[in-house]
Amino acid sequence: MPEKKVHKMAARSVVMPAKAMWRSYFRKKPTRVITILLFRDAKTYKHWAKKLYKNTDPPYFGYYRPGDRTMVMNIATGTGTLVHELTHALIVYDFPAVPLWFNEGLASLHEGCRVLPDKIIGVVNWRLPALRKAVRSKRLRPLRELVTRKDFYGRQRGLNYAQARYFVMYMQKRGLLQKFHKHFRDNHRGKDAAVKAIEHVFDAKLEKIESDYLKWVMTLRWRSR
């Protein structure tokens, strides 16, 4: 890519979102360098993923390598995944024991967002139709299972992403996301820590919260371009 474009992308899709996340959620910043590799198209992305990391089948959009703190991105797909993976790279310094459902839920919220100086606002994105379909067909797992079981990357992986993303967005809509993150981070102990944290910030039982959340989901609309 032209150098000017790289600098512009870094300022808008790395520096601005990082500052917004530190102001909104994270009290601790990275203590080691995080490397971000942006490739202009699928061809160069796949070539260098293979050459540098022996990855012959990289994810379509991009991915984060926590072992060496490196983000590898096909930026031709847009900057949403860049902010998604940036969330993963930053949250572990603030919340090392963050459970997968919240880690992926918050990161997925940021893959479709508006970035302001002091916060990031997630907006409706392409994950909604699958979630609405699962709600209508009664195939959606109970929220209690999503936040307590350790099978996020299991058989219903795609649906788990959608369910977690829109539950995090529901907390955002209710003005509770920052409060939840702080309380959950500071009180993450035991198998039912997530349930207790959710019920604490909402001041209601999980089943009531879930019912209201799903009703809200069914009011949302998304149209592909």
C-alpha positions in Angstrom: 0.0 0.0 0.0 1.1 3.6 -0.4 2.8 4.9 2.8 0.2 7.7 3.1 -2.6 5.2 3.1 -1.0 3.1 5.8 -0.5 6.1 8.1 -4.1 7.2 7.6 -5.4 3.8 8.4 -3.2 3.5 11.4 -4.4 6.8 12.8 -8.1 6.1 12.2 -8.4 2.3 12.8 -5.7 1.7 15.4 -4.7 4.8 17.4 -8.2 6.3 17.7 -9.9 3.0 18.7 -7.2 2.2 21.1 -7.5 5.6 22.8 -11.3 5.2 23.0 -11.0 1.7 24.6 -8.5 3.0 27.2 -10.8 5.9 28.0 -13.9 3.6 28.1 -12.8 0.3 29.6 -9.2 -0.5 30.0 -7.1 0.9 32.9 -3.9 -0.9 31.9 -2.0 -0.5 28.7 0.3 -2.9 26.9 3.7 -3.4 28.4 5.2 -5.0 25.2 5.0 -4.0 21.5 2.1 -5.3 19.5 2.9 -5.7 15.8 0.2 -5.0 13.2 0.7 -6.3 9.6 -1.7 -4.8 7.0 -1.8 -6.4 3.6 -3.5 -4.7 0.7 -5.4 -7.7 -0.7 -6.1 -11.4 -0.3 -3.1 -12.4 -2.5 -0.4 -10.6 -0.5 -2.2 -11.5 2.8 -2.1 -15.2 2.1 1.4 -15.1 0.7 2.9 -13.5 3.8 0.8 -15.5 6.3 2.3 -18.6 4.7 5.8 -17.3 4.3 6.1 -15.7 7.8 4.0 -18.1 9.9 3.5 -21.2 7.7 -0.2 -20.5 7.8 -1.6 -22.0 4.6 -5.3 -21.4 5.4 -5.6 -18.1 7.3 -9.0 -16.7 8.2 -10.6 -14.6 5.5 -10.4 -11.2 7.2 -7.4 -11.5 9.5 -6.3 -12.8 12.9 -4.3 -12.2 16.0 -1.4 -14.3 17.2 -1.3 -13.8 21.0 2.0 -15.8 21.3 4.0 -13.1 19.5 1.5 -10.3 19.8 1.0 -9.9 16.1 -2.1 -9.0 14.1 -2.1 -10.2 10.5 -4.8 -8.5 8.4 -6.3 -8.5 4.9 -7.2 -4.9 4.9 -9.0 -5.1 1.6 -12.0 -6.6 3.5 -12.3 -3.3 5.5 -11.1 -2.1 8.9 -13.8 -3.7 11.0 -11.7 -6.8 11.7 -8.7 -4.6 12.5 -10.6 -3.0 15.4 -12.0 -6.5 16.4 -8.5 -8.0 16.6 -7.1 -4.8 18.3 -9.7 -5.4 21.1 -8.3 -8.8 21.7 -4.7 -7.5 21.7 -5.5 -4.8 24.3 -8.0 -6.4 26.7 -5.7 -9.1 27.9 -3.5 -6.5 29.6 -6.5 -5.1 31.5 -8.4 -8.4 32.1 -6.0 -11.3 31.7 -8.7 -13.9 32.7 -11.4 -12.5 30.4 -13.7 -15.4 29.3 -14.1 -16.1 25.6 -17.7 -15.1 25.4 -17.0 -11.5 26.6 -13.7 -11.3 24.8 -15.3 -12.2 21.5 -18.5 -10.3 22.3 -16.7 -7.0 22.9 -14.4 -7.5 20.0 -17.3 -8.4 17.7 -19.2 -5.3 18.9 -16.2 -3.2 17.7 -16.0 -4.8 14.3 -19.0 -2.7 13.3 -18.8 0.6 15.1 -18.5 4.4 15.2 -15.3 5.6 16.9 -15.6 8.8 19.0 -12.8 10.4 21.0 -13.9 8.9 24.3 -15.9 5.8 23.3 -16.7 3.2 20.7 -20.4 2.7 19.7 -21.2 -0.7 18.2 -23.8 -0.7 15.4 -26.0 -3.4 13.8 -23.9 -5.6 11.5 -24.0 -8.7 9.4 -24.2 -11.1 12.3 -27.8 -10.1 13.1 -29.8 -12.2 10.5 -28.4 -15.5 11.9 -29.2 -14.5 15.4 -32.8 -13.5 14.5 -33.3 -16.7 12.6 -32.1 -18.8 15.6 -34.5 -16.9 17.9 -37.4 -17.5 15.6 -36.7 -21.2 15.3 -35.9 -21.5 19.0 -32.4 -22.9 18.3 -30.6 -20.3 20.4 -28.9 -21.7 23.4 -29.8 -20.2 26.8 -27.8 -17.2 27.8 -26.7 -18.9 31.0 -25.0 -21.6 28.9 -23.2 -19.1 26.7 -21.7 -17.3 29.7 -20.8 -20.3 31.8 -19.7 -23.1 29.5 -16.3 -23.3 27.9 -17.4 -24.3 24.4 -17.5 -20.9 22.6 -15.5 -22.2 19.7 -17.6 -25.4 19.5 -20.3 -26.6 17.1 -22.3 -23.3 17.2 -19.3 -21.0 17.0 -20.8 -18.6 14.5 -24.1 -18.3 16.4 -22.1 -17.9 19.7 -20.4 -14.9 18.2 -23.7 -13.3 17.2 -25.3 -14.0 20.5 -22.4 -12.6 22.5 -22.1 -9.6 20.2 -25.7 -8.5 20.5 -25.8 -9.2 24.2 -22.9 -6.9 24.7 -24.6 -4.4 22.4 -27.7 -4.7 24.6 -25.6 -3.7 27.6 -24.3 -0.8 25.6 -27.9 0.3 24.8 -28.8 0.1 28.4 -25.8 2.2 29.4 -24.3 -0.7 31.4 -21.4 -1.9 29.4 -18.7 0.1 31.1 -20.1 -0.8 34.5 -20.3 -4.5 33.6 -16.7 -4.6 32.3 -15.3 -3.0 35.5 -17.4 -5.2 37.8 -16.8 -8.4 35.9 -13.1 -7.8 35.7 -12.8 -7.0 39.4 -15.0 -9.8 40.6 -14.3 -12.7 38.1 -14.2 -15.6 40.5 -16.0 -18.9 40.3 -18.0 -20.7 37.6 -21.0 -18.4 38.0 -19.1 -15.1 38.0 -20.6 -14.0 34.7 -24.2 -14.7 35.8 -23.6 -12.9 39.1 -22.0 -9.9 37.4 -24.8 -9.6 34.8 -27.5 -9.8 37.5 -25.6 -7.3 39.6 -25.4 -4.6 36.9 -28.9 -5.1 35.6 -30.4 -5.6 39.1 -32.6 -8.4 37.7 -32.5 -12.2 37.3 -30.8 -13.6 34.2 -33.9 -15.1 32.7 -35.7 -11.7 32.8 -32.7 -10.0 31.3 -32.5 -12.6 28.6 -36.2 -12.3 27.7 -35.9 -8.5 27.4 -32.7 -8.8 25.4 -34.2 -11.2 22.8 -37.3 -9.0 22.4 -34.9 -6.1 21.7 -32.9 -8.2 19.2 -36.1 -8.9 17.2 -36.7 -5.1 16.8 -33.3 -4.7 15.0 -32.9 -4.6 11.3 -29.9 -5.0 9.0 -29.6 -4.8 5.3 -26.6 -5.8 3.3 -25.3 -3.3 0.8 
